[in-house]
Amino acid sequence: MSQNSTTSPFLEGIFAPVYHETTQTQLEVIGELPVELNGLYARTGPNPTSPPKPGKYHWFIGDGMVHGLRLKAGKPLWYHSRWIGTNSVNKALGRPILPGKRRGVSDVVNTMVFGHAGRVWASTEAGVLPVELDGELNSIKHSLFDSKSPTAYTAHPHLDPLTGDLHSICYDALTPWRVRYVRVSAAGQVDRVVNIPVKHGPMIHDCAITASKVIVLDLPVTFSLLRAVGGSSFPYGWNPKHQARVGLLPRNGDAKDIRWFDVDPCFVFHPCNAYDLPDGTVVMDVVVHQRMFDRSKSGPELDGKSCFERWTLPAGGWRVQRQLISDLPQEFPRLDERLVGQPYRYAYAVGTQQAPQAGQPLLRHDMHTGATVQHVLGQHLTPSEFVFVPRHARGGETDGWLVGFAHNHESDRGEFHVINADDFGGAPQAIVKLSERVPAGFHGNWMADAN
């Protein structure tokens, strides 16, 4: 099917929206849920409140819906799906407009859900502020945490587990000549902003951090006036005239302190992790796409041309050194988040090959040996992003579970899978069956209950 046809692939199959919210308390469990899993797993993604016009629809601008499963003492308490209450969503649903500040040209919050400063937040990019959610995933207000700062925010903040601070690189559709490094304290206050000059209005979806630096991915997907004038709801596209570069910003430095490294034209939505070497070299592991938003007008190219690479930014050089780790098509790389910004061993991702004969796999890359292990949920199952949950605070990188949603093509329903990290290729420890579909979406996190 052509991605430019009037029937968008992002409105069909695993992407097909659901048009109602759900509360489910009677949940079937196959296997045994770990009693240590006490908390909330939530994941968000695009889900229009009503059927859109396929020829005008872009997957990245669908109304946001969050899906969540709460677990306690080995029992699933509930599954909820809730629309994220932006102005357009609440108007469409006949609900009151939420309190709080607004900014940016978009009215969509659909990309990430995470915990910070003791609360749950949904976020997106291009300048829009986050939306606070309550413990049952209902929308409360728009705000930049507890800060009065009006600065643009991002879909991908990175928590430093050693300090509790959130670090991000934020772009704003209204100011295409700059992006910003924004630091948010553990208490929810913006306490550092650095303006970084750029050209062409690059889309910087994500970043990475080390113990000493923030990594800026200035790559050739930029604002497209041609697409904007043509009425595109997502006016960003591949720009071969934009120089591809990666910047190292010292955490306490200014824009003048950034070291820029050239890299061959490509695009990265998501780094997995990065860390410093003793000599000042930086290592970063990323999922790389050859091109992005080049032909497709309805979403990312579904051609499977992605791979997992290690990028080295040498202390004595000015060009990124690239090493192929896995040529399997994949996305959504994650790690044990306790090791963000530090050396680590295991990276996890979701295989994205189209029409796989043996089922789409989850992948685990051993960054020490170079080996890749696959976990296939089943020929009839397509996984979304999975995240690692440690069994306890001092456990190792395989002492815990991988958890996430999958779509069952036979039942046309969602499932929640729990996979033992120390037996990654084996059968899941537990599966929670849902009575509703969970459309393919973007990102989520496990938010443990306070002890």
C-alpha positions in Angstrom: 0.0 0.0 0.0 1.3 3.5 -0.8 1.9 5.6 2.2 0.7 8.6 0.2 -2.6 7.0 -0.7 -6.0 8.2 0.6 -6.1 5.2 2.9 -3.3 5.8 5.4 -1.4 2.8 6.8 -1.4 4.6 10.1 -5.2 4.2 10.4 -5.3 0.5 9.8 -4.1 -2.8 11.3 -2.1 -2.4 14.5 -2.4 1.4 14.1 -6.2 1.5 13.9 -7.6 3.9 16.5 -10.1 3.1 19.2 -12.9 5.7 19.7 -13.8 5.2 23.4 -12.1 5.2 26.7 -12.0 2.0 28.7 -11.9 0.9 32.4 -11.3 -2.8 32.9 -11.0 -4.4 36.4 -11.6 -8.1 35.6 -8.3 -9.1 33.9 -7.3 -12.6 32.9 -3.7 -13.6 33.8 -1.8 -16.4 32.2 1.2 -17.4 34.2 2.2 -15.6 37.4 2.7 -11.9 37.8 5.8 -11.0 40.0 4.7 -9.8 43.4 7.6 -7.3 43.2 5.8 -5.4 40.4 3.9 -2.8 42.4 3.1 0.3 40.3 1.8 1.6 37.0 2.9 0.8 33.5 1.7 3.5 31.1 2.3 4.1 27.4 0.9 6.7 25.1 0.4 7.3 21.4 -1.8 8.9 18.7 -5.5 8.1 18.8 -7.9 10.5 17.0 -11.1 11.2 18.9 -13.0 10.7 15.6 -12.1 9.2 12.2 -9.8 11.7 10.4 -9.6 12.3 6.7 -6.9 9.7 5.7 -5.4 11.9 3.0 -4.7 14.6 5.6 -3.7 12.4 8.5 -0.2 12.2 9.8 0.5 9.7 12.6 2.5 12.1 14.6 -0.4 14.6 15.0 -3.1 12.2 16.2 -4.8 13.1 19.5 -3.0 11.6 22.4 -4.4 8.6 24.4 -2.6 7.0 27.3 -3.0 3.3 28.2 -2.1 2.0 31.7 -2.1 -1.1 33.7 -1.8 -1.0 37.5 -0.3 -4.0 39.3 -0.2 -4.7 43.0 1.1 -7.8 44.9 1.0 -10.0 41.9 -2.5 -8.9 40.8 -3.7 -6.6 38.0 -6.0 -4.0 39.6 -7.1 -2.2 36.4 -6.5 -1.3 32.8 -7.4 2.3 31.8 -7.3 4.1 28.5 -7.8 7.9 28.6 -7.5 10.7 26.1 -5.0 13.3 27.1 -7.1 16.4 27.7 -5.7 19.1 25.3 -8.1 21.9 24.3 -9.1 20.2 21.0 -9.7 16.8 22.7 -11.8 18.2 25.5 -13.9 20.3 23.0 -14.5 17.3 20.9 -15.5 15.3 23.9 -17.6 18.0 25.5 -15.4 18.3 28.5 -14.2 21.4 30.4 -10.9 23.0 29.3 -8.0 22.2 31.6 -6.3 24.9 33.6 -2.7 25.9 33.0 -0.5 27.6 30.5 -0.5 26.9 26.8 2.2 27.5 24.2 3.3 26.3 20.8 1.5 26.0 17.5 0.3 22.5 18.1 -2.5 21.2 20.3 -1.3 17.6 20.6 0.3 15.7 23.5 0.8 12.1 22.4 4.4 10.9 22.7 5.7 10.1 26.2 4.3 9.4 29.7 6.6 9.4 32.7 6.9 10.1 36.4 8.7 13.1 37.8 8.5 15.2 41.0 6.0 12.7 42.5 3.5 12.9 39.7 2.7 11.5 36.2 3.2 13.6 33.0 2.4 13.3 29.3 4.6 15.2 26.9 5.3 15.9 23.3 7.7 18.1 21.3 7.8 21.3 19.1 7.1 23.7 21.9 4.0 22.2 23.7 4.0 22.0 27.5 3.3 18.7 29.3 0.0 17.7 30.8 -0.2 16.4 34.3 -2.2 13.2 34.9 -3.6 11.8 38.1 -3.0 8.3 39.4 -5.8 6.9 37.2 -4.5 8.7 34.1 -7.1 11.4 33.9 -5.8 14.8 32.7 -5.5 17.5 35.4 -3.7 20.6 33.9 -1.0 21.9 31.5 2.2 23.0 33.1 6.0 22.8 32.9 6.1 20.7 36.2 6.2 23.2 39.1 8.2 25.8 37.2 6.8 29.1 36.1 9.1 29.1 33.1 7.3 29.3 29.7 10.1 27.6 27.7 9.3 24.9 25.1 9.6 21.3 26.2 10.2 17.9 24.7 8.9 14.4 24.3 12.1 12.9 25.5 13.6 14.2 28.8 16.3 12.0 30.3 16.5 11.4 34.0 20.0 11.4 35.5 19.6 8.6 38.1 22.5 10.0 40.2 21.0 13.6 40.6 17.3 13.2 39.9 17.5 16.0 37.3 15.7 15.9 33.9 17.8 16.9 30.9 16.5 17.6 27.4 17.1 19.3 24.1 13.9 21.1 23.0 13.0 22.6 19.6 10.1 25.0 19.0 8.3 25.4 15.7 8.0 29.1 16.5 11.7 29.7 16.8 13.4 27.6 14.0 16.8 29.5 14.5 17.5 28.0 17.9 17.0 24.9 20.1 17.4 24.9 23.9 19.0 22.7 26.5 16.6 22.6 29.4 17.4 21.2 32.8 14.6 20.5 35.3 15.4 19.8 39.0 14.2 16.8 40.9 11.7 19.2 42.6 10.2 20.1 39.2 11.9 23.5 38.6 13.5 24.7 35.4 17.0 25.7 36.7 19.0 25.9 33.5 18.3 27.0 29.9 20.9 27.3 27.1 20.0 28.7 23.7 21.8 26.9 20.9 21.8 28.5 17.4 20.8 26.2 14.5 19.7 26.5 10.8 16.6 25.5 8.9 14.5 24.5 12.0 15.7 21.0 12.7 13.4 18.4 14.3 15.3 17.1 17.3 13.1 14.4 18.7 15.5 13.1 21.3 18.9 13.6 22.9 21.3 11.7 25.2 23.3 12.5 28.3 26.6 11.4 29.8 27.9 12.2 33.3 29.3 15.4 32.0 27.6 16.3 28.7 24.4 16.6 26.8 24.4 15.4 23.2 22.6 17.4 20.5 21.4 15.6 17.3 21.2 18.2 14.6 20.3 16.0 11.6 18.7 16.7 8.2 15.0 16.6 9.0 13.9 20.2 9.2 11.0 22.5 8.9 9.6 22.5 5.3 7.9 25.7 4.1 6.8 23.7 1.0 5.0 21.2 3.1 3.5 23.9 5.4 2.2 25.9 2.4 0.8 22.7 0.9 -1.3 22.2 4.0 0.6 19.4 5.6 -0.3 18.8 9.3 3.3 17.8 9.9 5.6 20.3 8.1 8.9 18.6 8.5 10.8 16.6 5.9 14.2 15.3 4.7 16.5 18.2 3.8 19.7 17.2 2.0 21.0 20.8 2.2 21.1 20.6 6.0 24.5 19.7 7.5 24.3 16.6 9.6 26.2 17.1 12.9 26.3 15.9 16.5 27.1 18.4 19.4 28.7 17.8 22.8 27.4 20.5 25.2 29.1 20.5 28.7 26.3 20.3 31.2 27.4 23.6 32.8 28.6 25.1 29.5 27.1 27.6 27.1 26.5 27.4 23.3 30.0 28.6 22.6 31.4 25.5 24.4 29.7 23.0 22.2 32.0 20.7 20.1 30.4 19.8 16.8 31.2 16.5 15.0 30.3 15.8 11.4 28.4 12.7 10.5 27.1 11.3 7.2 23.5 12.3 6.5 21.0 10.1 8.4 18.4 10.4 11.0 18.1 9.3 14.6 14.8 9.4 16.5 16.2 7.6 19.6 19.5 7.1 21.2 19.7 4.2 23.7 22.4 5.5 26.0 25.7 7.4 26.0 28.7 7.7 28.4 32.1 9.3 28.8 35.5 7.5 28.4 38.4 8.5 30.6 40.2 10.4 27.8 37.2 12.6 27.1 35.8 10.5 24.2 32.0 10.0 24.2 30.3 6.8 23.2 26.6 6.8 22.1 24.4 3.9 20.9 21.6 4.8 18.5 19.0 3.4 16.1 19.9 5.0 12.7 17.6 5.5 9.7 19.1 6.2 6.3 16.5 8.9 5.6 13.3 10.0 7.2 10.2 11.9 6.0 11.5 11.8 2.5 8.7 10.2 0.5 6.0 9.5 3.1 3.4 12.3 3.9 1.5 10.3 6.6 4.2 9.1 9.0 7.7 7.6 9.2 8.9 5.5 6.2 7.8 1.9 6.8 10.7 0.4 4.7 12.6 -1.3 7.4 15.8 0.6 6.6 17.1 1.1 10.2 19.9 -0.5 12.2 21.6 -0.2 15.6 25.0 1.5 15.7 27.6 2.6 18.1 28.8 6.2 17.5 32.1 7.3 19.0 32.9 11.0 19.3 36.7 11.0 19.8 38.4 13.4 22.1 40.9 14.3 19.4 38.7 14.4 16.4 35.8 16.2 14.7 33.9 13.4 13.0 31.6 10.7 14.3 33.0 7.2 14.0 30.3 4.7 13.3 30.2 0.9 14.1 27.4 -1.4 13.1 26.1 -3.4 16.0 23.0 -5.0 14.3 21.6 -4.6 10.8 18.2 -5.9 11.9 15.4 -3.3 11.3 14.4 -1.9 14.8 13.3 1.0 16.9 12.5 2.1 20.4 15.9 1.3 22.1 15.8 1.1 25.9 18.1 0.1 28.7 18.2 -0.4 32.5 17.4 3.3 33.2 19.5 3.1 36.4 22.5 3.3 34.1 21.5 6.3 31.9 24.7 8.3 31.2 26.9 5.5 32.4 28.6 2.4 30.9 26.1 -0.4 30.5 25.9 -3.8 28.9 22.4 -4.6 27.5 20.3 -2.6 25.1 16.7 -3.6 24.2 14.7 -2.7 21.0 11.7 -3.8 19.0 12.2 -5.4 15.6 10.3 -3.6 12.9 10.6 -5.7 9.7 7.3 -5.8 7.7 5.2 -8.9 7.4 7.6 -11.1 9.4 7.1 -14.9 8.9 8.2 -15.8 12.4 6.7 -12.8 14.3 8.2 -9.5 15.1 10.8 -9.9 17.8 12.1 -8.0 20.8 15.9 -7.7 20.6 18.6 -7.7 23.2 22.0 -6.4 22.2 25.0 -7.4 24.4 27.2 -4.4 24.1 30.2 -6.3 25.5 30.1 -9.3 23.2 28.2 -7.9 20.2 25.7 -10.8 20.3 22.0 -10.2 19.7 19.3 -12.4 21.2 15.7 -12.4 20.0 12.4 -12.9 21.9 9.5 -13.7 19.6 6.2 -13.3 21.4 4.4 -15.3 18.6 3.5 -15.2 15.0 0.2 -13.5 15.8 1.7 -10.9 18.2 3.3 -7.5 17.5 5.1 -5.9 20.4 5.3 -2.2 21.2 8.2 -0.6 23.1 9.2 -2.7 26.2 10.9 -1.3 29.2 13.2 -2.9 31.8 12.0 -3.0 35.5 14.6 -4.0 38.1 13.7 -6.6 40.7 15.3 -4.5 43.4 17.4 -1.4 43.6 20.8 -3.1 43.8 20.1 -5.9 41.3 22.1 -6.4 38.1 21.1 -5.6 34.5 19.4 -9.0 34.0 17.8 -9.1 37.5 14.3 -7.9 36.6 11.7 -8.0 33.8 10.9 -6.5 30.4 7.3 -5.3 30.3 5.1 -3.8 27.6 2.0 -4.1 25.4 1.5 -6.2 22.4 -1.2 -6.5 19.7 -2.8 -9.9 19.2 -3.8 -10.2 15.5 -6.0 -13.2 16.1 -8.1 -11.7 18.9 -7.6 -8.1 17.8 -7.0 -7.3 21.5 -4.1 -6.0 23.5 -1.9 -8.0 25.9 0.6 -7.0 28.6 3.7 -9.3 28.7 6.2 -9.8 31.5 9.5 -11.3 30.3 12.3 -12.5 32.6 15.4 -10.5 31.7 17.6 -13.4 32.8 15.8 -15.7 30.4 15.2 -13.3 27.6 14.7 -15.9 24.9 12.3 -18.0 27.0 8.6 -18.0 27.5 7.0 -14.9 29.2 6.5 -15.2 33.0 3.0 -13.7 32.7 0.5 -12.3 30.2 -2.4 -10.1 31.1 -5.2 -10.3 28.6 -7.1 -7.1 27.8 -10.6 -6.8 26.4 -9.7 -3.9 24.2 -7.2 -3.1 21.4 -4.1 -1.1 22.3 -3.1 0.6 19.0 0.6 0.8 18.2 1.9 3.9 19.7 5.0 5.6 21.0 6.6 5.6 24.5 5.9 4.7 28.1 7.4 3.9 31.4 7.1 1.9 34.6 6.3 4.1 37.6 6.9 2.1 40.8 4.8 2.8 43.9 6.6 4.7 46.6 7.9 2.3 49.3 
